[in-house]
Amino acid sequence: PRLILQTTINFDMVVHIDDNIGVNDTNENKIKAGLVGVNIAKKIGSEIRKAVGEGSLSFKVNGNVLLPDKKSLNISEPERTCATGQAYREGFCVSCTPGTYLNKTLGTCEDCPVGSYQEEESQEACVPCPPRTSTEQSRTDDLSGCLAVCKAGSYSPTGLEPCFPC
């Protein structure tokens, strides 16, 4: 029996599609442009499948021509992805606003919890308040929202400055 050498190579291909969407375009136009992009990506996948089936897709590496095995081809459905710190909502990408961050696991913008803040948009984490300070509420969008915790012998309704003697 003849020994057949084979190896598995996996790679992802990202295709950036310039949809020429302007700032003042309607949400409907942005959604349509996104759907056009998904359809273009599906067409690319179909063309790759066809080329592999016909044996016309090959890779040349160090003078060796490599042909992909037809049975091993696995092309997933196209996914719309957003830029860093953006969530996909109602057909298009939106930036997480100051006071929020992108929860990458859920793909949603979440409020910064009490004790943290975020001054910039499109962020994936909140900034903790400095030691011995906290915020009165979640979704704080500025460092100035981090207030000093009342010292021993003083109080306030929130436990933060301004504080009153006991």
Contacts in CASP RR format, 6 or more apart in sequence:
PFRMAT RR
TARGET T0000
AUTHOR 0000-0000-0000
METHOD contacts of the structure
MODEL  1
PRLILQTTINFDMVVHIDDNIGVNDTNENKIKAGLVGVNIAKKIGSEIRK
AVGEGSLSFKVNGNVLLPDKKSLNISEPERTCATGQAYREGFCVSCTPGT
YLNKTLGTCEDCPVGSYQEEESQEACVPCPPRTSTEQSRTDDLSGCLAVC
KAGSYSPTGLEPCFPC
6 69 0 8 1.000
8 72 0 8 1.000
14 81 0 8 1.000
15 40 0 8 1.000
15 41 0 8 1.000
15 44 0 8 1.000
17 34 0 8 1.000
17 36 0 8 1.000
17 37 0 8 1.000
17 40 0 8 1.000
17 41 0 8 1.000
19 33 0 8 1.000
19 34 0 8 1.000
19 36 0 8 1.000
19 37 0 8 1.000
20 33 0 8 1.000
21 29 0 8 1.000
21 30 0 8 1.000
21 33 0 8 1.000
27 90 0 8 1.000
27 91 0 8 1.000
27 92 0 8 1.000
30 91 0 8 1.000
30 92 0 8 1.000
31 90 0 8 1.000
31 91 0 8 1.000
31 92 0 8 1.000
34 80 0 8 1.000
34 91 0 8 1.000
34 92 0 8 1.000
37 78 0 8 1.000
38 78 0 8 1.000
38 80 0 8 1.000
41 78 0 8 1.000
42 77 0 8 1.000
42 78 0 8 1.000
45 75 0 8 1.000
48 57 0 8 1.000
48 73 0 8 1.000
48 75 0 8 1.000
49 73 0 8 1.000
49 75 0 8 1.000
51 57 0 8 1.000
52 68 0 8 1.000
52 70 0 8 1.000
52 73 0 8 1.000
53 70 0 8 1.000
55 67 0 8 1.000
55 70 0 8 1.000
57 67 0 8 1.000
57 68 0 8 1.000
58 65 0 8 1.000
58 66 0 8 1.000
58 67 0 8 1.000
58 68 0 8 1.000
59 65 0 8 1.000
59 66 0 8 1.000
59 68 0 8 1.000
60 66 0 8 1.000
80 88 0 8 1.000
80 91 0 8 1.000
80 93 0 8 1.000
81 88 0 8 1.000
82 88 0 8 1.000
82 93 0 8 1.000
83 93 0 8 1.000
83 122 0 8 1.000
84 102 0 8 1.000
84 122 0 8 1.000
84 124 0 8 1.000
85 95 0 8 1.000
85 96 0 8 1.000
85 101 0 8 1.000
85 102 0 8 1.000
85 122 0 8 1.000
85 123 0 8 1.000
85 124 0 8 1.000
86 93 0 8 1.000
86 94 0 8 1.000
86 95 0 8 1.000
86 96 0 8 1.000
86 102 0 8 1.000
86 122 0 8 1.000
87 93 0 8 1.000
87 94 0 8 1.000
87 96 0 8 1.000
87 102 0 8 1.000
87 107 0 8 1.000
87 108 0 8 1.000
87 109 0 8 1.000
88 107 0 8 1.000
89 108 0 8 1.000
94 109 0 8 1.000
95 121 0 8 1.000
95 122 0 8 1.000
96 102 0 8 1.000
96 109 0 8 1.000
96 121 0 8 1.000
96 122 0 8 1.000
96 123 0 8 1.000
97 109 0 8 1.000
97 121 0 8 1.000
97 141 0 8 1.000
98 118 0 8 1.000
98 119 0 8 1.000
98 120 0 8 1.000
98 121 0 8 1.000
98 141 0 8 1.000
98 142 0 8 1.000
99 111 0 8 1.000
99 112 0 8 1.000
99 117 0 8 1.000
99 118 0 8 1.000
99 119 0 8 1.000
99 126 0 8 1.000
99 139 0 8 1.000
99 140 0 8 1.000
99 141 0 8 1.000
100 109 0 8 1.000
100 110 0 8 1.000
100 111 0 8 1.000
100 112 0 8 1.000
100 118 0 8 1.000
100 139 0 8 1.000
101 109 0 8 1.000
101 110 0 8 1.000
101 112 0 8 1.000
101 118 0 8 1.000
101 123 0 8 1.000
101 124 0 8 1.000
101 125 0 8 1.000
101 126 0 8 1.000
102 108 0 8 1.000
102 109 0 8 1.000
102 110 0 8 1.000
102 122 0 8 1.000
102 123 0 8 1.000
102 124 0 8 1.000
103 109 0 8 1.000
103 110 0 8 1.000
104 124 0 8 1.000
111 138 0 8 1.000
111 139 0 8 1.000
112 118 0 8 1.000
112 126 0 8 1.000
112 138 0 8 1.000
112 139 0 8 1.000
112 140 0 8 1.000
112 141 0 8 1.000
113 126 0 8 1.000
113 138 0 8 1.000
114 134 0 8 1.000
114 135 0 8 1.000
114 136 0 8 1.000
114 137 0 8 1.000
114 138 0 8 1.000
115 128 0 8 1.000
115 129 0 8 1.000
115 133 0 8 1.000
115 134 0 8 1.000
115 135 0 8 1.000
115 140 0 8 1.000
115 146 0 8 1.000
116 126 0 8 1.000
116 127 0 8 1.000
116 128 0 8 1.000
116 129 0 8 1.000
116 135 0 8 1.000
116 140 0 8 1.000
117 126 0 8 1.000
117 127 0 8 1.000
117 129 0 8 1.000
117 135 0 8 1.000
117 140 0 8 1.000
117 141 0 8 1.000
117 142 0 8 1.000
117 143 0 8 1.000
117 145 0 8 1.000
117 146 0 8 1.000
118 125 0 8 1.000
118 126 0 8 1.000
118 127 0 8 1.000
118 140 0 8 1.000
118 141 0 8 1.000
119 127 0 8 1.000
119 141 0 8 1.000
119 142 0 8 1.000
119 143 0 8 1.000
127 143 0 8 1.000
129 135 0 8 1.000
129 143 0 8 1.000
129 145 0 8 1.000
129 146 0 8 1.000
130 146 0 8 1.000
132 148 0 8 1.000
132 149 0 8 1.000
133 146 0 8 1.000
133 147 0 8 1.000
133 148 0 8 1.000
133 149 0 8 1.000
133 160 0 8 1.000
134 146 0 8 1.000
134 147 0 8 1.000
134 149 0 8 1.000
134 160 0 8 1.000
135 145 0 8 1.000
135 146 0 8 1.000
135 147 0 8 1.000
136 145 0 8 1.000
136 147 0 8 1.000
136 158 0 8 1.000
136 160 0 8 1.000
140 146 0 8 1.000
147 158 0 8 1.000
147 160 0 8 1.000
147 161 0 8 1.000
148 160 0 8 1.000
148 161 0 8 1.000
148 163 0 8 1.000
149 159 0 8 1.000
149 160 0 8 1.000
150 156 0 8 1.000
150 159 0 8 1.000
150 160 0 8 1.000
150 161 0 8 1.000
150 163 0 8 1.000
151 163 0 8 1.000
153 165 0 8 1.000
153 166 0 8 1.000
154 163 0 8 1.000
154 164 0 8 1.000
154 165 0 8 1.000
154 166 0 8 1.000
155 163 0 8 1.000
155 164 0 8 1.000
155 166 0 8 1.000
156 162 0 8 1.000
156 163 0 8 1.000
156 164 0 8 1.000
END
